[in-house]
């Protein structure tokens, strides 16, 4: 495949970078870290006005009709500038879920508001027993007359305190007697929900969401008959590529600022960048980032083309987890002890690297997904031969 980005896509990437260079700053990100603001409202408002909030939403719902690759390029720039906005949650992940599996009523209620007003939609997925090596959903739903009753506890739900819409993943008993996953779109102000801020090391604000007898209409279900297990698997795979793109941008920023620092910082009457050992470290970082970029773009291209992508998604996320953390660690070492702190710019990226490592699956989860896909392919080949 050709790894060169098409001209139109490059304009999206370039315009996003220009917006963040002009309007964003690491000071804003640090303020969100120390306080409880949740996200950069000024930047998000600008993104909504420029059409980024509806980038991947159909024109029918006031969106820009972009595809998955476009969202990946924006996520890369978000990671590069460490911007804290709900683009991933609302405009990419949840919008894609609603547009692909939602009813017309749900699409009009959610997608138009995301694209036009910048409404925040968040996915409540993680639970206490989740380690992503085997996704387990303990939150339950029960059909009761014309209502669906939800009970359970979700943790690390992004922006739940500011969300206009919440999508909850829950498990119920199907007519066959087997567990069946479902996604449910909760209307604003629904009774029976409590939301509590959770302390974390990252700049993003996460919440605990407790559902105690939450009653919603049956038409709140998203794609109930489309197979919740497969929906969840595809959702995590797409989310993993988007997060890998964010980590790619962050790793590139960490390298750029470290290379700049190495040209300025003097030791023994020489810039530290003139020492060969420092140059070797910078080259190693660059090599790792280039490898990650190829994996991320390949996975994004496959998703945009409608090709099988679970293996490529897993490889991109595993590589991103490794590369972002290693690049930030080496960058911090070259900055010296000051690099450990959030007051140092590299410290912001170091914290974000750890925060993003488990988003949409850690290495153990994606290794299992890759192994299952290869096993399925091998069995298919064996079956044809035999």
C-alpha positions as CSV (number, residue, x, y, z in Angstrom):
1,X,0.0,0.0,0.0
2,X,1.0,3.6,-0.5
3,X,1.7,5.3,2.9
4,X,1.5,8.8,1.4
5,X,-1.5,10.7,2.7
6,X,-3.8,12.0,0.0
7,X,-3.9,15.8,-0.6
8,X,-7.5,16.2,0.9
9,X,-6.6,14.2,4.0
10,X,-3.4,16.1,4.4
11,X,-5.4,19.4,4.5
12,X,-7.5,18.0,7.4
13,X,-4.3,17.1,9.3
14,X,-2.7,20.4,8.5
15,X,-5.7,22.5,9.5
16,X,-6.1,20.6,12.8
17,X,-2.4,21.2,13.5
18,X,-2.7,24.9,12.7
19,X,-5.8,25.2,15.0
20,X,-4.0,23.5,18.0
21,X,-0.7,25.5,17.4
22,X,-2.7,28.7,17.5
23,X,-5.3,28.0,20.3
24,X,-4.0,25.1,22.4
25,X,-1.2,25.1,25.0
26,X,0.2,22.7,27.5
27,X,-0.7,25.2,30.2
28,X,-4.4,24.5,29.5
29,X,-3.8,20.8,29.7
30,X,-1.9,21.3,33.0
31,X,-4.8,23.4,34.4
32,X,-7.2,20.6,33.6
33,X,-4.9,18.2,35.3
34,X,-4.7,20.2,38.5
35,X,-8.4,21.2,38.5
36,X,-11.6,19.4,37.6
37,X,-12.5,21.2,34.4
38,X,-12.9,18.0,32.4
39,X,-11.8,19.3,29.0
40,X,-10.7,22.3,27.1
41,X,-14.0,24.0,26.4
42,X,-12.5,26.8,24.4
43,X,-10.8,24.4,22.0
44,X,-13.8,22.1,21.7
45,X,-16.0,25.1,20.9
46,X,-13.6,26.0,18.1
47,X,-13.6,22.5,16.8
48,X,-17.3,22.4,16.7
49,X,-17.5,25.6,14.8
50,X,-14.9,24.3,12.2
51,X,-16.8,21.1,11.7
52,X,-14.4,18.7,13.5
53,X,-17.1,17.5,15.9
54,X,-19.1,16.2,13.0
55,X,-16.1,15.1,10.9
56,X,-17.1,11.4,10.5
57,X,-20.9,12.0,10.7
58,X,-23.0,11.8,7.6
59,X,-24.2,15.1,6.0
60,X,-27.7,13.9,6.6
61,X,-27.1,14.5,10.3
62,X,-25.2,17.8,9.7
63,X,-21.8,16.1,9.6
64,X,-18.9,16.4,7.2
65,X,-19.1,12.9,5.7
66,X,-15.5,12.1,6.5
67,X,-14.2,8.5,7.1
68,X,-12.3,6.7,9.7
69,X,-8.8,7.7,8.4
70,X,-9.8,11.4,8.7
71,X,-10.6,10.8,12.4
72,X,-7.2,9.0,12.9
73,X,-5.3,12.0,11.5
74,X,-7.2,14.4,13.8
75,X,-6.4,12.1,16.8
76,X,-2.7,12.2,15.8
77,X,-2.7,16.0,16.1
78,X,-4.7,15.8,19.4
79,X,-2.0,13.6,20.8
80,X,0.8,15.7,19.4
81,X,-0.5,18.8,21.2
82,X,-1.8,17.0,24.3
83,X,-5.2,18.6,23.8
84,X,-8.0,17.5,26.2
85,X,-11.2,17.4,24.2
86,X,-14.0,14.8,23.8
87,X,-13.4,14.2,20.1
88,X,-12.5,10.5,20.6
89,X,-15.5,9.7,22.8
90,X,-18.2,11.7,21.1
91,X,-17.3,12.4,17.5
92,X,-15.4,9.1,16.7
93,X,-16.3,6.2,19.0
94,X,-19.9,6.8,20.0
95,X,-21.0,8.6,16.8
96,X,-19.7,5.6,14.8
97,X,-21.7,3.2,17.0
98,X,-24.9,5.2,16.8
99,X,-24.6,5.8,13.1
100,X,-23.9,2.1,12.2
101,X,-26.3,0.4,14.6
102,X,-28.7,3.0,15.9
103,X,-32.3,3.7,14.9
104,X,-33.3,6.8,12.9
105,X,-34.7,8.3,16.1
106,X,-31.4,7.8,18.0
107,X,-29.4,9.2,15.1
108,X,-31.4,12.4,15.0
109,X,-31.3,12.7,18.8
110,X,-27.6,12.3,19.1
111,X,-25.6,12.8,15.9
112,X,-27.1,16.1,14.9
113,X,-26.4,17.5,18.4
114,X,-22.8,16.2,18.4
115,X,-22.1,17.7,14.9
116,X,-23.9,21.0,15.4
117,X,-23.7,21.8,19.1
118,X,-20.7,19.7,20.3
119,X,-22.8,17.5,22.6
120,X,-20.7,15.0,24.5
121,X,-21.6,11.3,24.2
122,X,-19.6,8.9,26.4
123,X,-19.4,5.1,26.5
124,X,-19.8,3.4,29.9
125,X,-17.9,0.1,29.4
126,X,-15.2,-0.7,31.9
127,X,-16.0,-2.5,35.2
128,X,-14.0,-3.6,38.2
129,X,-13.2,-7.1,36.9
130,X,-12.2,-6.0,33.4
131,X,-8.6,-6.6,32.5
132,X,-9.3,-6.7,28.7
133,X,-7.8,-10.2,28.6
134,X,-11.4,-11.4,28.7
135,X,-14.0,-8.7,28.6
136,X,-16.6,-9.4,31.3
137,X,-19.7,-7.3,31.7
138,X,-21.4,-7.6,35.1
139,X,-23.9,-4.7,34.6
140,X,-27.2,-6.3,33.8
141,X,-30.3,-5.4,31.9
142,X,-33.7,-6.9,32.3
143,X,-36.8,-6.6,30.1
144,X,-39.8,-5.6,32.2
145,X,-43.0,-5.0,30.2
146,X,-42.2,-2.1,27.9
147,X,-39.1,-1.0,29.8
148,X,-35.5,-2.1,30.2
149,X,-34.1,-2.0,33.7
150,X,-30.3,-1.5,34.2
151,X,-28.3,-2.3,37.3
152,X,-24.6,-2.2,37.8
153,X,-21.4,-0.1,38.3
154,X,-19.1,1.3,35.6
155,X,-15.7,2.8,36.3
156,X,-13.3,5.1,34.3
157,X,-16.2,6.5,32.2
158,X,-14.7,9.6,30.5
159,X,-16.5,12.9,30.8
160,X,-19.5,11.3,32.5
161,X,-19.9,14.4,34.6
162,X,-20.2,16.6,31.6
163,X,-21.8,14.1,29.1
164,X,-25.1,15.0,27.4
165,X,-25.6,11.4,26.3
166,X,-24.4,8.1,27.9
167,X,-24.2,4.7,26.2
168,X,-24.1,1.8,28.6
169,X,-22.9,-1.7,27.7
170,X,-24.8,-4.4,29.7
171,X,-25.5,-8.1,29.7
172,X,-28.9,-9.8,29.8
173,X,-30.4,-13.2,29.3
174,X,-31.5,-14.0,25.8
175,X,-34.5,-16.2,24.9
176,X,-32.0,-19.1,24.3
177,X,-30.8,-18.8,27.9
178,X,-27.4,-17.4,26.9
179,X,-25.9,-14.2,28.1
180,X,-26.4,-11.4,25.5
181,X,-24.6,-8.1,25.4
182,X,-26.5,-4.9,24.6
183,X,-25.8,-1.2,24.3
184,X,-28.3,1.3,25.6
185,X,-28.6,5.0,24.9
186,X,-29.6,6.8,28.1
187,X,-31.5,10.0,27.8
188,X,-30.4,13.1,29.7
189,X,-31.6,13.4,33.3
190,X,-32.7,9.7,33.6
191,X,-33.4,8.7,37.2
192,X,-31.3,6.2,39.1
193,X,-27.8,7.2,38.1
194,X,-25.1,8.5,40.3
195,X,-21.8,9.9,38.9
196,X,-18.7,10.3,41.0
197,X,-15.3,11.6,40.0
198,X,-12.4,9.1,40.2
199,X,-8.8,10.2,41.0
200,X,-6.4,9.2,38.3
201,X,-2.9,10.2,37.2
202,X,-3.9,11.4,33.7
203,X,-5.2,14.7,32.4
204,X,-8.6,13.2,31.4
205,X,-11.4,13.2,34.0
206,X,-12.9,9.7,34.6
207,X,-16.0,8.9,36.6
208,X,-17.7,6.1,38.4
209,X,-21.2,5.6,37.2
210,X,-23.6,3.6,39.3
211,X,-26.9,2.4,37.8
212,X,-29.6,1.5,40.4
213,X,-32.8,0.3,38.8
214,X,-32.5,2.7,35.8
215,X,-35.6,2.4,33.6
216,X,-35.4,3.2,29.9
217,X,-37.7,2.6,27.0
218,X,-37.1,-0.4,24.8
219,X,-36.2,1.9,21.9
220,X,-33.1,3.0,23.8
221,X,-31.4,-0.3,22.7
222,X,-28.7,0.1,20.0
223,X,-28.4,-2.7,17.6
224,X,-29.9,-5.3,20.0
225,X,-30.3,-7.9,17.2
226,X,-26.9,-7.2,15.6
227,X,-24.8,-9.2,18.0
228,X,-23.5,-7.3,21.0
229,X,-20.3,-9.4,21.3
230,X,-19.2,-8.6,17.7
231,X,-20.2,-4.9,18.2
232,X,-18.0,-4.7,21.3
233,X,-15.1,-6.4,19.6
234,X,-15.3,-4.1,16.6
235,X,-15.7,-1.0,18.8
236,X,-12.6,-1.9,20.8
237,X,-10.6,-2.5,17.7
238,X,-11.5,0.9,16.1
239,X,-11.0,2.6,19.4
240,X,-7.6,1.0,19.7
241,X,-6.5,2.4,16.3
242,X,-7.7,5.9,17.3
243,X,-5.9,5.8,20.6
244,X,-2.8,4.4,18.8
245,X,-2.9,7.5,16.6
246,X,-3.1,9.7,19.6
247,X,-0.1,8.0,21.1
248,X,1.7,8.3,17.8
249,X,1.2,12.1,17.9
250,X,2.3,12.3,21.5
251,X,5.5,10.2,20.8
252,X,6.4,12.5,17.9
253,X,5.9,15.6,20.1
254,X,8.1,14.0,22.8
255,X,10.9,13.3,20.3
256,X,10.6,16.8,18.8
257,X,10.9,18.6,22.1
258,X,13.7,16.3,23.2
259,X,15.7,16.9,20.0
260,X,15.2,20.7,20.5
261,X,16.3,20.4,24.2
262,X,19.4,18.4,23.2
263,X,20.5,21.3,20.9
264,X,20.2,23.8,23.6
265,X,21.2,22.1,26.9
266,X,25.0,22.4,27.5
267,X,27.2,20.1,29.5
268,X,31.0,20.1,29.6
269,X,30.9,23.2,27.3
270,X,29.1,21.2,24.6
271,X,25.4,20.8,23.7
272,X,24.3,17.3,24.9
273,X,23.1,16.6,21.4
274,X,26.7,16.6,20.2
275,X,27.4,13.4,22.2
276,X,27.0,10.2,20.2
277,X,25.1,8.3,22.9
278,X,22.4,11.0,22.9
279,X,22.2,10.9,19.1
280,X,21.8,7.1,19.2
281,X,18.9,7.5,21.6
282,X,17.2,10.0,19.4
283,X,17.6,7.9,16.3
284,X,16.2,4.8,18.1
285,X,13.2,6.9,19.2
286,X,12.6,8.1,15.6
287,X,12.9,4.5,14.2
288,X,10.3,3.3,16.7
289,X,7.9,6.2,15.9
290,X,8.2,5.6,12.1
291,X,7.3,1.9,12.6
292,X,4.3,2.8,14.7
293,X,3.1,5.3,12.1
294,X,3.1,2.6,9.4
295,X,1.1,0.3,11.6
296,X,-1.4,2.9,12.5
297,X,-1.9,4.2,9.0
298,X,-2.2,0.6,7.7
299,X,-4.9,-0.3,10.2
300,X,-6.8,3.0,9.5
301,X,-6.6,2.4,5.8
302,X,-8.0,-1.1,6.1
303,X,-10.9,0.1,8.3
304,X,-11.7,2.8,5.7
305,X,-11.6,0.3,2.9
306,X,-13.9,-2.2,4.7
307,X,-11.2,-4.8,4.9
308,X,-10.6,-7.2,7.9
309,X,-8.7,-5.2,10.5
310,X,-8.7,-6.9,13.9
311,X,-5.1,-8.1,13.6
312,X,-3.8,-4.8,12.3
313,X,-5.7,-2.9,15.0
314,X,-4.1,-5.1,17.7
315,X,-0.6,-4.7,16.3
316,X,-1.0,-1.0,16.1
317,X,-2.1,-0.7,19.7
318,X,0.5,-3.0,21.1
319,X,3.2,-1.1,19.3
320,X,1.7,2.2,20.5
321,X,1.8,1.1,24.1
322,X,5.4,0.1,23.8
323,X,6.6,3.0,21.7
324,X,4.9,5.9,23.5
325,X,6.0,4.8,27.0
326,X,9.6,4.0,25.9
327,X,10.0,7.3,23.9
328,X,8.6,9.3,26.8
329,X,10.9,7.5,29.3
330,X,14.0,8.1,27.2
331,X,13.0,11.7,26.6
332,X,12.5,12.2,30.4
333,X,16.0,10.7,31.0
334,X,17.6,13.1,28.5
335,X,15.7,16.0,30.2
336,X,17.1,15.0,33.6
337,X,15.3,14.8,36.9
338,X,13.1,17.8,36.0
339,X,11.5,15.7,33.3
340,X,9.6,13.7,35.9
341,X,7.4,16.6,36.9
342,X,4.2,17.9,35.4
343,X,5.8,21.4,35.3
344,X,8.1,20.1,32.6
345,X,6.4,19.7,29.2
346,X,7.7,16.2,28.7
347,X,6.1,15.3,32.1
348,X,2.7,16.0,30.5
349,X,3.3,13.4,27.8
350,X,4.8,10.9,30.2
351,X,1.6,10.9,32.3
352,X,-0.6,10.7,29.2
353,X,1.4,7.7,27.9
354,X,0.5,5.7,31.1
355,X,-3.1,6.8,30.9
356,X,-3.5,5.7,27.3
357,X,-1.8,2.4,27.7
358,X,-5.0,0.5,28.9
359,X,-7.5,2.5,26.8
360,X,-9.4,0.2,24.4
361,X,-7.3,-2.8,25.4
362,X,-3.8,-3.5,26.8
363,X,-1.2,-5.7,25.2
364,X,-2.6,-8.9,26.8
365,X,-6.1,-8.3,25.3
366,X,-4.9,-7.5,21.8
367,X,-2.4,-10.4,21.8
368,X,-5.4,-12.8,22.5
369,X,-7.4,-11.1,19.7
370,X,-4.5,-11.6,17.2
371,X,-4.0,-15.2,18.3
372,X,-7.7,-16.0,17.8
373,X,-7.8,-14.4,14.4
374,X,-4.7,-16.3,13.2
375,X,-6.1,-19.5,14.6
376,X,-9.4,-19.0,12.7
377,X,-7.5,-18.3,9.5
378,X,-5.3,-21.4,10.0
379,X,-8.3,-23.6,10.6
380,X,-10.0,-22.2,7.5
381,X,-6.9,-23.0,5.4
382,X,-6.7,-26.5,6.9
383,X,-10.3,-27.1,6.2
384,X,-9.9,-26.1,2.5
385,X,-6.8,-28.3,2.1
386,X,-8.4,-31.3,3.8
